[in-house]
Amino acid sequence: MAIVKMKRLRMVAMTSDRDALLRQLQHMGCVEIVQPEADPDDPLWASLTRPDTSGLAAAHEEKNQAERALEVLKRYAPVKSGLLSPRPGVQEGELFRPDWVEQARAAAQEVNGLDRRLAAIHGEENKLEAQKAVLEPWRLLDLPLETSSTPQVTIQLGTLPANLPMGQAEGAVQTGGELVQLTEVSAGRDFRCCTLVCHASQSEAVLETLKSLGWSRANLRDWTGTAAENLDRLEREAKALKEEAASIETKLTGMGELTASLRQLSDLAGLDASREEAQGRLVDTGQTFLLEGWVPAESWSALKQQLDQYPCACEVSDPAPEDYPRVPVRLKNNWFTSPLNMVTDMYSLPAYGTLDPNPLMAPFFILFYGMMMADMGYGLIMMIASIVVIKKAQPDGASMRYMMPLLGLCGVSTFLWGAATGGFFGDLIPQLLSLINHAPVENYALPKLFDPLDKAVNVLVGALILGVLQIFTGMAVSMYKQMKQGETMAALCNEGAWFLVFILVGCGFALGQMVPGMIAALVVLIITQSYGKKGIVGKAMGVFGSLYNGITGYFSDILSYSRLMALMLAGAVTAQVFNTLGAMTGNVVLFLMIALVGNALNFALNILGCFVHDMRLQCLEYFGRFYEDGGKPFCPLDHNTKYYKVVK
């Protein structure tokens, strides 16, 4: 239950062994490779080079190809899997076997090729539809579309506005000359398709008249044959494309068995990319390469045994205090405290060389969460959900492997607090029995230690006492840290003095001697808070500033814990309101429907709300006393996969 000690690793090995060594490090998953810090004053650095990283782009491209093929198969041949099915496992040797890799690559190329052809077909179909839309109004025209004007006769195809009567248009063109004929081919909602035939000597005047009426020449000069002939051809082409697309879709539908190998290919490409990225952080001298990284001290012995098989030189050393900001952090906890990694990761990891907050936070977080939920029914749901997901889904993701155990632990606390307050989905059971037996609800009340609605003040006092205990714990940890660093006097004059102040004021209150208790507390503050200050004014300002900041700070922090009481009452009242609304119907079925829906909403709201408020108490009121954040997570070269768990 601490921050794992790290060692800095420096290794020089042969370039010919680089790939094998990186694969071995990835297999062990215990080394985070970092980029060496260049020394501009050392002429040797100028001769060092970076390894070729072209393999990184190839690995990313292969992964993208596999993911693209998987998306295609997901549309046409989805693979059904259970809601809580765990990730399947694959042997490490099986994953790196070259024969299936080539088959999977060929499968990805085939699937993506078919998908590209489908996209091309859809593009061609859209193009044909657009062409058909242009030609359809001219279907009844028996004149070949490539027909052009002659020196004596002007021929044009064009459109006029649909709201212009055809008779008016014909009369208008007749005024331009007698050797003209305007014929309507078709009429639509927006325009009329017409043909114009006139003598060349009269074309200029006729066209000027038509333009004034809204004439627009049709652009059909690239077509040959009649519109009907072209439409028939387009229909045949569209039919052929549709049949080809259906054939491709049928083929893709039957390729669902390729999903497993494509997923393995995606994971394998991801592992290759990880190695290539790590390789990019090395430096070469031509025949050798330099690797720097971090390894947990507990893993060094096993790692050394593997590295001894290669002709390489290794050096490990403990990080110096000035290196702590660069040292990665890994937390090591037991079954009870490790689920709190979820909270720590969401906030910030502790700085290397400081304290792991999880053991100090776990009892309070779980206790506070249960106090705010405080219902046996909700607690049972949380415990059952946690057990089912852990057993069946076997979550191993970065969040789920902590979330589900934490949900179960908080469910236990919720159940115990619910047993203490007599809540089981609010007052569902008493209301149901009262409705069935037509008797007062009070006759069926569940046994309880206290009723939070009747003893709200007592609950508030209890919440504040729990807050004081947590704040005292944070102060004690802070004193311990300062004393460990040799700052004993600072610890005694800061947290130690306020400990004594709280004790004196508390004893004065308990004994009915508040005035002597306050005077004694003030004397303690004058003595301790003036320590290290120079001059009377400095000492007075130190005492006044500490008194003001301490009283307001501690008072506001302790008062924040009243949210424990507020959320307990809010959840209990909301559940009882829905149960009462259901009981007012006088029907058992309607009662159950309303009560269960209401409790489901109440549970969904509180399971998130309690988590947020609990995190606030830990991260602000508690962590502010002793926590030093800013640690960066330990990210070793490992088998980090998406679809399969690699069995080593």
N, C-alpha and C positions, 0 to 999 in steps of 0.2 A: 504494500500500500504506500507507494512512493513514486518519485520520478526516477526512472531507470538511469543509472549512470552510463555515460557515453565515453567512448575512447576515440580519439582521432586516429585514423588509419592512413598511412602513406605506404604505397607499394610501387615498386619498379619491376616490370616484367617484360618478357619478350613480346614483340609485336605479333609474332606468329601465334602466340597463345592467347591473344586478346579476346577473340570470339569465344573460345572455350572457357576462359576465366569469367567473362561476363555472363555466360550461360550458367556457370557454377554459382556465381553470386546471386543470379536471379532465382536459381533453384533454392538456395538457402534463405533468401529474403531477409537478410539482416544487415545489409550495408546500404547506406544512403551515399551515393557518389556526388561529390560537389566539385565545382570548378576550382582548381588551385589558384591561389592568390599570386599574381605575378609580382616579381621583384624588379622594378625598373633599374636598380643599381647593379643587378647581377647580369653580366654579359651572356650567361648561359641561356637566359630566357629568350634572347633574341633569336637563338637557333632552334627553339622549339616550334613545332607546327601542330596544327589541329588535324585529327583524323578525318578521312573522307566521310561525309555525312549524306552522300547521295542515297544510301539505303533507307534513310528516314523518309524521304519523299516517296520511295517505292512502297515502303510499309504502309504509309498513310493511304496511298492510292489503292493498295490491295484491300485495306480495311474498308475504304469507301465503296469499292466495287462489291464486296461481300454485303455490306449494309444496304446498298442499293438493290441488290438481288433479293435480299430478305424482305425489303419493303414491297417489291413486286409480288413475291410469293404470298406475302401477308394479305394482299388484295385479292389474289386469284386462288390461292390454295392455303388458307389459314390453318394453322395447326392448333387444335384445341388442347388446352392444358387446364388443370384444376386451379381454382382460385388460390389455394394455399400450397401449391406444388413447389417443393424445394428445387433449387438449381441442381440439375444432374451433374454427376462427377465424371471426369475423364482422366485416365492415367496420363501422367506426364510424358511417358514414352510414346503413348498412342497419339497424343496431340502433336508431337514433333515428327511423326512418321512421314517420310516424304511422298510415299505413293498416293495416299489419300489426298494429300495437299494438291497435287497436280490435278486429280479428278475434281476436287472442289473448285479449283481455279477455272477449269474448263466449264463446270456447271455455272459458276458466276458469270462467265463470259456469255454462255448460251442464254441464260435468263435475261441478262441485261441487253443482249442483242435482240432478243424477241421483244423486249419492252421498247427498245428504240424503234424497231420496225412498226410496232403498234402506234407509237407516237407519230411516226412518219405517215402511216395510213390515216390516222385521224386528221393530220394536217392536209393530206391530199383530199380527204372527204370534205373537209371544210372548204377547200378551194373549189371542188366540184359543185358544192351546194351554192357557193357564191356565183359561179358561172351559170348554173341553172337558173338562179334568181334573175340574172341579167337577161337570159334568153327566153324565159317563160312568157313574158308579154308579147314576144314576136313569134310564138309557135304557129299561129295561123297565117303567117306571111309566107307565100309560096315563092317569093323572090329570093334567089341566092344572096347571102349576106355580103359576099365580096363584090356584088354588082356595083359598078362605079359610073360616074357621069361620062358623057361623050361630048365632043365639041358642039353638038347640036342640042343635046338633051341633058338637063341637070336632074340628078336623082339623089335624094337625101332621105334618111330615116331619122326621125326625131320625136320629141315629146312636146305636148302642150299641157297646160294646167287642166286638171279634171273639172274644175268649176267653170271652164270656158265651154259654152255650147258648141257642138261641132258645126251646126249650121252657121253660126256667127263666124267661125274660123274659115269655113268654105267661102262665105260671102266676102270676107275681107281679102282673101287671096285672089278672088276674081277681079277685084278692083285693080290689081297689079298687072293684069293681062288675061286674055282669053285662053292662051295655050298653057294652062296649068291645071293640075288635078291633085287634090289633097284627099287621101283616103285613110280612114281610121282602121287600124289593125286590131286594137284592143283598148279597153278602158279600165282603169283601176281606180283606187280610192284617191290617189294623189295626182295621177297624170294620165294622159291619153297617148298611146303609141300610134304614130301616123307615118305614112309614106308621102313624099312630095315628088311629083314628076312635072317638070315644066320645060318650056323652050329656053335655051340658053340666053336668048335675047331678053327675056323677061325675068330671069332668075334673080338679078340683083334687086329689083323692085319687090318681087314676091318675098324674098328672104328678109328684106327690111320690114315688110309688113308683118311677117310671122314673128320676127324677133320682138316687135312691139307687143305682140300677144303672149310672149313668154316661150317662144320656140327654143328648144335645146336639142342640138344635134346628138344622136346616139352614136356612141363609139363602138361600132361592131365591125370595123374594117379588118380586124385580124382573123375573123372567122371565114370559113369557106363552106359552101353548101347552105341549105335552108336552115332556119332555126329548129324546125322539127327534127331534121336529120342530126343536127348537133345535140339536141336534147336526148334523142334516142341513144346516141353514142355515149353521152355522159351518164345516162342511166345504166348502161352496160358496164362502164368503168366503175361506177359506184357500187354496183352489185358485186363485181369481182373483188373490190376492196373489202366490202363487208364480209364476203365469204372468207377472204384471207384473214381478216381480223378475227372472225369466229374460230377459224382453225388454230390461230395462234393462242387465243384465249383458252381453247380446249386443251391445247398442249400444256400451257402454263398451269391449268387446273390440275393436271395429272403429275405435276412436278413437286408436289408437297413433300415427298420423301427427301428432297434435297435440302430441306430446311436445317436439319441437324448438322450436315457437313458444312453448310454455309456459316452457321453459327460458330462452329469450331474454327473455320477459316478466319472469321472476324476476330475471334479471341486470339488466335495465333498471330495474326497481323498486328494486333494491339501489343502483344508481348514483344514482337520484333521491333515495333516502334519504340517501346520503352527501352530496349537495349540500345537502339540506335541513338536515342536521346542521351542515355548515359554515356555512350561512346563519345558523343560530341563534347562532353565535359572533361575528356582526357587530353593529355598533351603528349606528343611523340618526339622522339629524338632520332628517328630513322629505324633503328633496330629494336628499340625499347619504347615503352610508354610509361607515363607517370599517372597514378591514380591516387586521389585523395578522397576521403569520405569519413563517415561516422558509423561506428558499430557499437551496439550495446556491450557493456563489459561482460555480461553473462554469456554472450554469444561468441566471444573472441576465441575461446578454447576450441570450440567445434570448427570455427572458420579457419583457424590456423592449421588444423589437421588437414583440411582440404587444400589450402594454399601450399602446404609443404610438398604436394605432388607436382608442383610446377617450379621451374627455375626462376624464382623471383625473390626479391628482398622486401621485407615488410617491417614497418615500425609503427607501434601504437604508443600513444601517450595520453595522459589525462589532460583535459582542456584547462587552460589557465583562466583565472577569473575574468580577465579582459576578453576572453573568447566566448564567455557564456552567452552573450546575445546571439551568437551564430550557431550555438549548439542546438540541434533538434531535440524535441521533447517527446518522450513516450511515457505514458502512465501505466503503472502496474498495480492492479487492484484485485480484490477477491470478488466472489459472487455478489456480495452485498453492496459493495461500493462501486464496482465497475459500471453498473448501469448509469451512474451519475456522470460518466464521461459524456453523455449526451448533453447535459447542462453545461459542463465545462467547455466542450467543443463549440457550443453555440455562443458562449460568452467570450472566452479567450483562454488558451492554454497557459498554465503558469510558466514563468520564466525559469530557465534552467538554473539549478542551484538553490531554488526556493522550495516551498512546501507544496505537496499535492493536496488540493482542497477537498477531494472527494471523501476521504474518511471523516473529515470534519463537517462536511455538509450533509452527507447521506442521512444520518438520524433525523436532523431537523427537517430536511426537505420532505422525507417520507411522512414524518409525523405531522407537519403542517398541511400537506396535501390531504391526508386522511381527515384532519380536523375540518378543513373547508368543505370537503364532499360529505362526510359523515352520514352514510346511508348504507345499510347492509346489502340492499338490492343492487345498488350501483357497484359496491365493492365486489360482490359475487360476479357481476358481469365482467368487471375488469380482470379479475383473477382467471375466470374461465377463458376469456379472450386471449389473455397472455399465455396460458398453458397450451391452448389449441394451436395458436400461431407458432409458438416455439417448437412444439412437438411435430407438427405437420409441415410447416413451411421451412423450419430450420433456417431462420433469417441469418444472413452473414454480411449484410450490407453495412455501410458505415454508420447508419442511424438505426435501422431496424434491430440490429443485434443488441442495442442498448435500450431502445424504446420499449420493446416487449417485456423484458425483465423489470424495467422500471415501472411499467404499467401494472405488473403483477404485485410488486412490493407496495406500490401506492394503493392497490386494491385491497391488500391485507389491512393496511392502516385505515382505509375507508370503512371496511367492514367492522373493525374493532370500534372505531368511533361511532359508527351507526348502531352497534350493539349497546354502546354506552348511552346513546341518546334515544334509543327505541325507534329508529327510523328504518323502514323497509319499503322503499319507493314512497317515501313520505309516510302517510298513515293509510296506505292502501289496504292492508289487512283489516284494521278496525273498521274502516268505512265499508268494506265489502261485507264483513260479518254483520255490521249494523243494518245494511241494506237487506240482507237475506233474512235476518231474524227480527227486523223491525224493533230494534232496541237501541238505546243510546250508544254513541260511539265510544264513550268513556268506559263502557263495560268490557271492551275488547282491546284496550290499550296494551301494547307490548311492554314487557318489563324494561326498565331503563334506570340508569344511575342518576340522570338529571334530564330535565326538559329544557332545551336551549331557548325555547320561546318564553317559558316562565322564568327562567334564570338567566336572562340576557346579560344582566350586570355581572353575574358570576362568571359567565363565559368571557365577557370582556376583560375582567380582571385576570382570568386564567390565560387569555391570549397575551396580555401585556406581560405577565410573569414569564411565559415562554419566550417572549421577545427579549426580556432582560437576561434570561439564561443564555440565549444565543449571542447577544451582544457581549455578555461577560466572557463567553467562550472565545469570541473573537479578540477581546482585549487580552485574555490570558495567552493566546497564541502569539499576539503581537509582542507581549512582554518576553515570552520565551525566545522569539527571534532576536529581539534586541539584546537580551542577555547573552545569547549564543554568539552574537557579533561583538561582544565586549562592551556594549552600551548599557551597562546595568543601571547607572544613575539616571539615564534618560528614561529607561523603562519604569523605574520607581517613581520618578517625578511626573510622568505622563499617565499611563494606564494604572500604575500602582496607586497614585494619589487618588484617582477617580474611583478605584475600587474601595479605598478607605472612606471616601466621601459617601458613596452609596451605603456602605455598611453603617456609618455613623448616623446618617439620616434615617435609615431603616430601623436601627435600634431605637433612635429617639421617638420615631412614630409608634413602634411596638410598645415602648415603655411609657408613652405619654409624656415624654420629655423632648418635645420638638425644638424648643429654644436652645437648650444645651447642645443638642445634636447638631443644630444648624451652626452654632458658634464653633463647635469643634471642627466641623467640616470646613468652615471658612478659614480657621487657623491652619488646617492642613493645606488648603489651596494657597494661602499666603506664603507658607514655608516652601512648598514644592514648586509653585509656578513662578516664583521670583528667582529660582535657582538658575545661575548662569547669566542673569540680566545685570547690567551695569547701571549704577546710579539709582537714586530713589525713584526718579520718573520712569526709568526703564523697568524697574521691579513692579511699580504700580501698574504700568501699562500691561506688563506680562500677566499680572494677577487678574486685572479687569478683563483683558481679552480672553484669557483662558476661561474665566468664569462665564462670560457671555456666550462664547462659542460652545463651551462644554454643555451648559444648561440647555441652550436652544438646540444644539446638535443631538444630544442624547435624548431630549424630550421628543423631538420630531421623529427620531429613529424608533424609539419605543412605541410612540403613538401609531407608527405605520403598521404595527402588528395587530392593530384593531381590525384590519381586513380579515384576519382569521375568523373573528366573530361575525363580521358582516357577511362573508360568503357562506358561513355555516347557516346563518339565519335565512339568507336569501334562498339558498337551495331548499331548505326545509319548508319555507313558506310557499315557494313556487310549487313544489310537489303537492303540498296539502291543498293549495287552491285548485289545481287540476282535479285532484281526487274529490274535492267538495263539489266542483262543477259536475263531475260525472255522477255523484250520488244524488244530486238534485233532480236527475231524470227519473229516478225511481225504478230504473230498469237495469238489471245486472249486466246485460250485454252492452248497452250503451255506456254504462259506467266503466266497464273494462276498456272499451274502445277509447273513451275520452281520457281515462286515467293513464293508459299505456302510451298514447300519443303524447300527452302532456309530459309524462315522465321521460319519454325518449328525448323530447326537445330540451327538457331541463338537464338531462344527463349530457347531451351533446354540448350544451352551452357551458356547463360547469367543468367538464373534463378539460376543456381548453382554458377557460377562465381561471381555474385553480392553478393550472400549470404556469400561466403567465404571472399571476400574483405571487406564486411561490418562488418563481425565478427572480422576481423583483426583490423579494426579501433577501434572497441569498446573494444576489449580485450587487445590490446597493447597500443595504443595511449591514450585511455580514461580511462580504468580501472587502468592503472598504476599510475594515479594521486591520487586516493582515495580508490580503492577497496581493501578489505581484504578478501581473499578467504580462503578455507579450511574447510568450514562447511560440516557436514555430513547430508544426507537427513533424514527426519523424516519418519520412517517406522513402523507405528502402526500395531498391530494385527488386521487384517481387512479381509473382504471378497474379496480377490484378486483371481479372477477366470479367466479362459482362454476362455471358450465357452459361458457362460451365465452371464448376469448381475443379481446379487442377489437383489431382491426388498425387502426392509426391511419393 
